[in-house]
Amino acid sequence: MLNNWELVSRLVIAAALGSVIGFERERLSWAAGLRTHMLVCVGSALIMIVSAFGFADVLSADHVVLDPSRMAAQVVSGIGFLGAGSILLRGEIVRGLTTAASLWSVAAIGLAVGGGLYTAAIAATVIILIILAGIKPLERRFITFRQRRQISLLVTRGALTFHSLHDALGTSSPRVKQFVVQQSDDSPELDEVMIVLARVSSMEYEAICTALRRLDAVKEFREDGPRSGVIDG
């Protein structure tokens, strides 16, 4: 059985490691932020401690055998409900999967700390933090940048709205990252429309251009090519 100091230190370490990952999510204003990750990590550590050491008195009886991994296994499956709460569905775009995965990973860190595997827990925290904060800029620079396109249109005034654009593009409408409409300086009867597409393949981009050219309201179509910028994720 652990002494009181060891019990408290494991919970404190779990809170500290959970806060490191939670802070990275907090700065991006996700619903599951600093406190959520700390609570998940501390709770997982406590469950692991209870699972491993909480039944010492019962084990002293004859013919009693307990599996300390059973409670820990329930954390792995049960944390999915909390992770599902951080996933948002906006149209056909799913957001929050990374945060849900970080919650699941933090639960594993808590279990490791509760089991006394400090080296593994600290190493996992560093690796997860590198994945969340270090790899994302590279993803934005080398992947997202190349899949970001801008299209400019001249359309009949008031003829193209976000809803009509959604209907025209169909399943490709979630690729629209920005949609800006303003009155044309050259003609009061026309609108200048800027459409920014994100994470779009070459084939899908060509299909979107074809669909936009077919619209009767479109008077002028211009492809501005790849466009720099940041896509929230």
C-alpha positions in Angstrom: 0.0 0.0 0.0 1.3 3.5 -0.8 1.9 6.0 1.9 -0.1 9.3 1.9 2.7 11.3 0.5 3.1 9.0 -2.5 -0.7 9.1 -3.1 -0.9 12.9 -3.1 2.3 13.3 -5.2 0.8 11.0 -7.9 -2.3 13.1 -8.1 -0.3 16.3 -8.2 1.9 15.0 -11.0 -1.1 13.9 -13.0 -2.6 17.4 -12.6 0.6 19.0 -13.7 1.0 16.8 -16.8 -2.7 17.3 -17.7 -2.3 21.0 -17.4 0.5 21.1 -20.0 -1.6 19.6 -22.7 -4.7 21.4 -21.5 -3.0 24.7 -21.8 -2.2 24.0 -25.5 -5.9 23.4 -26.1 -7.0 26.4 -24.0 -5.0 28.9 -26.0 -6.9 27.8 -29.1 -10.2 28.4 -27.3 -11.5 24.8 -27.5 -14.3 23.8 -25.1 -12.1 21.1 -23.5 -9.3 23.3 -22.2 -7.0 23.5 -19.2 -9.3 22.5 -16.4 -11.0 19.7 -18.4 -7.6 18.1 -19.2 -6.4 18.4 -15.6 -9.6 16.9 -14.3 -9.4 14.0 -16.7 -5.8 13.3 -15.9 -6.3 13.5 -12.1 -9.5 11.4 -12.2 -7.8 8.7 -14.3 -4.8 8.7 -11.9 -7.2 8.3 -8.9 -9.1 5.5 -10.5 -5.9 3.7 -11.2 -4.7 4.1 -7.6 -8.1 2.8 -6.3 -8.0 0.0 -8.8 -4.4 -1.1 -7.8 -4.4 -0.3 -4.0 -8.0 0.3 -2.9 -8.9 -3.3 -2.3 -6.0 -4.4 -0.1 -8.3 -5.4 2.8 -10.5 -7.5 0.6 -7.5 -9.4 -0.9 -6.5 -10.6 2.5 -9.5 -12.9 2.6 -9.3 -16.4 1.3 -10.2 -17.3 -2.2 -10.5 -13.6 -3.3 -8.8 -12.6 -6.5 -9.2 -9.2 -8.1 -7.9 -7.9 -11.4 -6.6 -4.3 -10.9 -6.8 -3.6 -14.6 -10.5 -3.9 -14.9 -11.3 -0.4 -13.5 -8.5 1.1 -15.7 -10.1 -0.5 -18.7 -13.3 1.2 -18.0 -11.6 4.6 -18.1 -10.3 3.9 -21.7 -13.8 3.2 -22.9 -15.7 5.7 -20.7 -13.6 8.7 -21.7 -15.1 8.4 -25.2 -18.3 10.0 -23.9 -16.3 13.1 -22.8 -14.4 13.2 -26.0 -17.7 13.0 -28.0 -18.8 16.2 -26.3 -15.8 18.1 -27.7 -16.6 17.0 -31.3 -18.7 19.5 -33.3 -20.5 18.9 -36.5 -20.9 22.0 -38.6 -22.7 21.1 -41.8 -20.5 18.3 -43.2 -17.4 19.5 -41.4 -16.3 17.7 -38.2 -14.3 19.7 -35.7 -12.8 18.8 -32.4 -11.4 15.3 -33.2 -7.9 16.4 -32.2 -9.2 17.7 -28.8 -11.1 14.4 -28.3 -8.0 12.5 -29.0 -6.0 14.7 -26.6 -8.5 13.9 -23.8 -8.2 10.2 -24.5 -4.4 10.5 -24.4 -4.5 12.5 -21.1 -6.6 9.8 -19.6 -3.9 7.3 -20.5 -1.3 9.6 -18.9 -3.3 9.7 -15.7 -3.5 5.9 -15.6 0.3 5.8 -16.1 0.9 8.2 -13.3 -1.6 6.3 -11.0 0.3 3.1 -11.7 3.7 4.7 -10.9 5.0 4.8 -14.5 6.4 8.3 -14.2 8.9 8.1 -17.0 6.3 6.8 -19.5 3.8 9.5 -18.4 6.3 12.4 -18.8 7.6 11.0 -22.1 4.0 10.7 -23.4 3.2 14.3 -22.3 6.2 15.6 -24.2 5.3 13.6 -27.3 1.7 14.6 -27.3 2.6 18.3 -26.8 4.9 18.1 -29.8 2.2 16.5 -31.9 -0.4 19.2 -30.9 1.8 22.3 -30.9 4.8 21.4 -33.0 3.4 19.5 -36.0 0.4 21.7 -36.7 2.5 24.7 -38.0 4.2 22.2 -40.4 0.8 20.9 -41.5 -0.4 24.4 -42.1 2.7 25.3 -44.1 3.2 22.2 -46.3 -0.2 20.7 -46.6 -3.0 23.2 -46.0 -1.2 26.0 -47.9 -1.1 23.9 -51.1 -4.8 23.0 -50.7 -6.1 26.5 -50.3 -7.5 28.3 -53.4 -9.2 31.6 -54.1 -11.8 32.4 -56.7 -13.2 35.8 -57.6 -16.5 36.3 -59.4 -18.6 39.1 -60.8 -22.3 38.2 -60.4 -25.6 39.9 -60.7 -26.3 42.0 -57.7 -28.0 39.9 -54.9 -28.1 36.8 -57.0 -25.4 34.8 -55.2 -25.8 34.2 -51.4 -24.2 31.7 -49.1 -27.2 29.5 -49.3 -27.4 29.5 -53.1 -23.7 28.8 -53.2 -24.2 25.9 -50.8 -26.9 24.5 -53.1 -24.7 24.9 -56.2 -21.7 23.2 -54.8 -23.6 20.4 -53.1 -21.2 18.0 -51.3 -18.2 20.3 -52.0 -19.8 23.2 -50.0 -17.8 22.4 -46.8 -14.7 23.4 -48.7 -15.7 27.0 -48.6 -13.6 28.7 -45.9 -14.5 32.3 -46.7 -17.4 33.9 -48.7 -17.2 37.7 -49.1 -19.7 39.7 -51.2 -19.4 43.4 -51.9 -20.8 45.8 -54.4 -18.7 46.3 -57.5 -17.0 49.6 -58.0 -17.5 49.5 -61.7 -21.2 48.7 -61.9 -23.9 49.1 -59.2 -25.7 46.1 -60.8 -22.9 43.7 -60.0 -21.4 42.2 -56.9 -17.8 41.2 -56.4 -17.6 37.8 -54.7 -14.5 36.2 -53.2 -14.6 32.6 -52.4 -11.7 30.9 -50.5 -11.6 27.1 -50.6 -9.7 25.0 -48.0 -8.4 21.5 -48.1 -9.6 20.9 -51.7 -8.0 18.4 -54.1 -7.2 19.3 -57.7 -10.1 17.2 -59.0 -12.6 18.6 -56.5 -11.4 22.2 -57.3 -12.0 21.6 -61.0 -15.5 20.4 -60.2 -16.2 23.4 -58.1 -15.0 25.8 -60.8 -17.2 24.0 -63.4 -20.3 24.3 -61.1 -19.7 28.0 -60.5 -19.2 28.7 -64.3 -22.6 27.1 -65.0 -24.4 29.6 -62.7 -26.5 32.1 -64.8 -25.7 34.9 -62.3 -21.9 34.6 -62.9 -20.7 37.3 -65.4 -17.0 37.0 -64.9 -14.9 34.1 -63.4 -11.3 34.5 -62.2 -9.1 31.9 -60.6 -6.6 33.5 -58.3 -4.7 30.3 -57.6 -3.2 29.1 -54.3 -3.6 31.6 -51.4 -1.6 31.7 -48.2 -3.3 31.8 -44.8 -4.2 29.9 -41.7 -7.0 27.3 -41.4 -8.3 26.8 -37.9 -8.2 23.2 -36.7 
